[in-house]
Amino acid sequence: MAPSRCCGQCMRMWVALVVLCAVASHAASRSISRLDPVLEEKFMAERHEGWMARHGRIYKDEAEKRHRLAIFKRNVEYIDSFNKAQGLQYRLDINKFADLTEEEFRATFLGFRSIPNAEARQTWARTFRYANITGQDVPPEKDWRQEGAVTDVKDQKQCGCCWAFSTVAAVEGITQIKVGKLVSLSEQELVDCDDGDNGCEGGDIRKAFDFIVKNGGLATEDAYPYQGVDGTCDSKASASRQSPITSFERVRQNDEQALMRAVAQQPISVAIDATKLQHYRDGVFTGPCGTELNHAVTIVGYGTTEEGTKYWMVKNSWGKSWGEAGYVKMQREIEDKQGICGISYKRTHTKKVLRTRKPSCTSPATNIRPHGCMCVVVSKCCKYVYA
């Protein structure tokens, strides 16, 4: 009986100890919980300091810093929460836009503006030249970067001239495809010299193409380097023109198959609603987004993930630190005919196919080149390239 009583007493003491430990643990937890907001604020402030150092961000005073920290905190909490969710096909990033509100981001970096332009219609080609191509001319995957038709990702900085970068990337691409030489062209010339658009305040890629047609091409990036601000047109630099085109076309609207046929042949300039791309990191962007077209980009390819999701490979102009080294994969062939973020929206009229001028051969026709110029030395015989 004694051992039994002893065990019973021990058991009661053990249970009491467990209860006391549980109560103490709960009390400690409540105490720590009360401290969490303070620790969290300190931790967030440290994250903000680290982010500022990485991106070279400097504020004018402590008041602005506190204001930006509050915005940074909201964005980071949203990004962290989003990335913890299951079943998503893309992730968000605490990137260089993390201390901006959505409204500030839109106002500064989304510069596509649809500008009425009756004149530009005179330089549109009236037919879609890729309407009937099929088979091997439209492979299941395409990446113009691998074929040397895409220049490095550029950065428009705090200038709303995405329209210029989108246009230039398309011209650079078709020039390389036809000439065999990739040359970086000048966005700054469009910003400074294209009176039909509004420089850093926004513009329309239709007018930009129209300017290039009438201007006889663009200067190279080296001759007319990018400044990221509105400037006065440098007529001397502008005179050294490259890559002339004679017209541009619209891809059939609300038709991603037509857009795919066009991208299979060359990079294509498009307008999208990029509001929700502010914090994009990687993966296939599946939305949500609207069709309020506010940003111009360039489609440089398409493909399918291992999981079977079809996507467009899109070159952006926010530098290599954004997205997938400056690119975003956007879901392709969705149910909405307008496409993801309006990429095939019927009212954009912004998916351009470029045509370059016909060849002017002066050398004897001794050899037929793939691009249509009949001569031995391509650089000496072809004044313009035939598309």
C-alpha positions, 0 to 999 in steps of 0.5 A: 500500500505504501508504494501505491500511495507514493506513486499516487502522490508522485503522479499528482505532483507530476500533473501539478508540475505539468500544469504549472509549466503550461501556465508559465509557458502561456504567461511567457507566450502572452508576455512575448506576444505583447513585445512582438509589435515592438520587435516586429517594428525593429525588425522591419526597420532593419529590413528597410535599412538593408533594402535602402543600402542595396538599392541606393535609396536616400531620403531627404529627411526623417519625415520622408523616411518614416513615410516610406518605411510605412509604405515599405512595411505594407508592401513587404507584409503583402509580399510575404503573405502572397509568397506563403500561399499555396498553388501559385505559379509566380512569386513576388519580390521586395524589389526596387519599387517596394517603398512606392504605393501602387498609385506612385508606381503607376504615375512614374513607371507606366507611361503608355498613353493611347494618343489619337493619330490619324497620320500614323495610319498612312504608314500602316500596312493594311494586311497582316503578312503572317495570317496564313503561316503554319507548321514549322514556321510556328514552332511550339516554343520560340526565344529570340534571345537565343537567336541573338535578336534581343539586346540586353535589358535596359532601364527607363529609370524614373522616366515614363517612356516605356513606349520608346523602349518597347518600340526600339526593342522591336526595331532592333529585333527585326533588324538583326533578323534581316541584316544579321547584326544586332545594334542597340538603338536610341530610346533617347532620340524618341524621347527628345525628337518625337514630337508626336509623343510626350517623352517622359510623360508618356507616349504611344508606340504607334506614333513612335513607329510612325516617327521612325518611318518618317525619320528614316531610322534611329541613331544608335545607343552609342551615338545618342545615349539614354539620359532618363530625362526629357531633353532637346533633340540633338539633330547631329546625333540623330543624323546617324540613322540606322535600321530604317523601316517603311511601315508597320502592321497590326496583329489581328486583335483578340487573337492570341494565335495570330499573335503567336504567328507574329512572334514566331517571326519577330519580336512584337511590341505590345501594350498591357496593364502592368499595375500588378507587376510592380512586385513580380519576381519570377514564375508565370504571371497569371493575374489578376490584372485588368485591361487598362493599357498603361505600359508598353513592353516587347514579346520576345518569345513564348513557351510552355512550363514543365507543368503545362502552363503556356506563357509569353516571354516579355522583355521589360524596361525596368532593369535587370534587378526586376523580375526574371533578370528584366523579363516576365513570363505572362500566361498565354491562351487564357479564356479571355480573348483580350489575353492576360492584362489586355495583351491581345485587347482589340482596342490596343492597335499596338502589336506591330509587325515591321517591314524594312525597305526593299533592297537596292543592289549595286553589285553583280548578282552572283549569289542569293542571300537568304534575306533577299539581296543578290550579291556577295558582300551584303554590307556593300550591296544592300542599302536597305533590307527586305522583310 
